[in-house]
């Protein structure tokens, strides 16, 4: 059985450091899975060409053909690599919009590597204060190692320093993803069902009952 790794890249320029990091992580993840005796391939979802389709989806609630195909790739993926440039100390709006339009449950229990790029290392905390909480909320399984790359990191990849810098982080994150995807490490059980807003309000507690409970006060000990 071939494992599917889907890389979501939100880079805006062509070429972009975001796409470069995405390709590094995707290739490393596929290699790590193959080292575990399983076949794997990688598909890339580039968000830049989908910008207009994403805006239309927000307004209409229906994805166009290319956007629908990208969403289906994410749905069928065994593991994800998601990479965004840093805008205003957080993920980009294009990146967030793509994950906003996914249906509830698409990422439940799915292993994910989070990664980001920026001009300076000062933005590295974006992994923990923005990306990790987002994918935890979406019930994905975020691997322990996030990968941040500043402009200076890409120069180090071609030197000996790369083995202890960006290249080392990429390798560690890829191995953590491969362990989950290949089944050599148990992933948390996916959430069976997430209650919708309609379900939350389907059987509300009468207001009188709430008042009665409040007037009774806490039990005496």
N, C-alpha and C positions, 0 to 999 in steps of 0.2 A: 504494500500500500504506500503510495507516494504522499508525503506530507506537504501541505501547501503553506508556504510563508508568504504573506502579503505585506508589502512595504507601502505605507502611506506617507507621501512626501508633500509638504506644503511650501516648498521653495517658490519664490516669485520671479527670480531671474533665470536666464538660460545662458550658460550653465550656472548652477548654484551650489554653494557649499552644503546646503540642506540636502540636495539630491546626492551629492558626493558621500555624505555621511550615511544617508539611507542605503545607498548601494553597498557601502562597506559593511554595514550591519546585516543586510540581506544575504550577501555572499558568505559572510562569516557564519550566519545561522544555518544556512544550507550545508556548509562544510561540517559544522559541528553535529548536525543530525546524521549525515552520512558516516561520520566517524563512529556513530552508535549503531551502524548496521542497517539503517533505513534510508530509503530513497526520499529525496526532497527536491522541490523546485520553488522558485521565487517569482512572484508577480508584483509589479509596481503600479500603484495608483497615484498618478500625478494630479494634484488638485488644481494647479494653475489653469489648465484648459477647461476645468469644470466650474469656474467661478460664476459664470452667468447661469448655468444650469442649477447651481446651488441656490442662487438668489430666486430663481423662478420656483424652485421647490418650496422655499419658505413661504412664498405667496400663494401657491396653488395646492401644495400638499402632495404633488405627484412628481416623481423623478423622470427626467428625460431618458432617452435610450442610453447614452454614454454614462450618465450618472447612475442609472439603474444597474448597469453592468458593473460599475465600480462598487456599489453597495453590495451586490451579489458576491463579488470577490471577497469582500470583508466577511460576509455571512458564512461563506464556505471555508474560510481560512482556518488552519489548525493553529496558527500563531501569527501575531502581528508585530511589525516594527513601525512605530509612528514617529515622525520627525517634523519639527516645526522651527522656523526662525523665531527669534524672540522679538516681539513688538511691545513696547511700553511695559517691559518687565514681565510679560506673560506670553502665552501662545498667540499666534496670529488669528485674526478674525476668520480668515479662510479655513484654517485648521479647525477651529471650534465649530464653524458652521457645518462642516462635513459630519462631525460626530453629533451635532444637534439633530440632523435629519434622519439618523438611524432609528429604526423602530426599537421599542423597548425589548430587551432580552437578546439583541444581536451579539453583544459582547459578553454575555453571562458566562463566566468560567473560562474565557479565552485568554491564553497567555499573551502578554504584551511587553515589549521593550519600549520604554519612552526615551526620546532623545531630542536634543535641541541644539541650535547653532546661534552664535552671536559674534559680534566683533571683539568682545572683551570677556574675560573670565568672570567679571563682576556679576554677570547674569546667570551664573551656573545654578543658583538656588531655584531657578524656574522649574527645575525637575521636581523638586519636593514641595514647593508651595503652589504650583499650578497644575502640572501634568499628572503627577501621582494622585492628587485628590480627584481630578476629573475622571480618571479611569477606574479608580476605586468606586466612585459614585455609579459608574456604568457597569459595575460588578465584573470587570475584567480582573485577571490575575496578573498584577504588575510584577515583573521580576525584580529582585533586590537591586541590581545594578542599573542605574540610568546613565546615559551617555551624553555628556555635554562637550561641544567642540567650539572653541574660540578660533579666530583666524590663525593665530600662531600655532595651534595644534596641527593644522594640516601640513605645515612646513616640516614639523617634527616627524611625521609619518615616514618620510623618505630617508630619515636618518636613524642612527642607532637609538636615539632618544625615543623614537616611535614605539619601541618594544616595551617601554615602561610608561608611555603617555597614552595618547588616544588609541593607538593600536591595541594596547593592553586592555583598556576599558571595553573596546569593541569585542575583543575575544571573550572577556569574562561575561559580558551581557549575552553574547551569542550562545555561549555554553549553558547559561541559566535558562534561556529560552528553549534550547534544544533538549535539555533534560525534561522539561515539562511537556513539550510537543511529542517527544519520542517515548514518553511514559516511564522514564527511568527515575523520575521524582513525582510523587503523587501531587496532583493539583487539587485545590479545594473543590468540593462538590458544587456544581453550578446551581444557582438559585432556580428552584422549580417554577416559581410564578411570582411576578411583581404586580401588586395591586394597582389598577388604574384609578384615575380620579373618580370615574363613574362608580367603580366598586366601593371606593371609600365612602361615598355618599349614598349608596344603595339602601342601607339600613341604618340611618342615623339614630342616635339616642335622643329621645324627646327632651326638649328644653326643660320641661317640668321635672323630669327625672334628674337632670343635672343640678337644678336648683335644690331639689330635695336632698341630694347627696352632699351638696355643699353646706346646707343648713344643718345636717346631722353632725358635721364636724369630725375631726379625727377620733379614732377609738382611744379610750382611756387605758393606760397601762399602770 
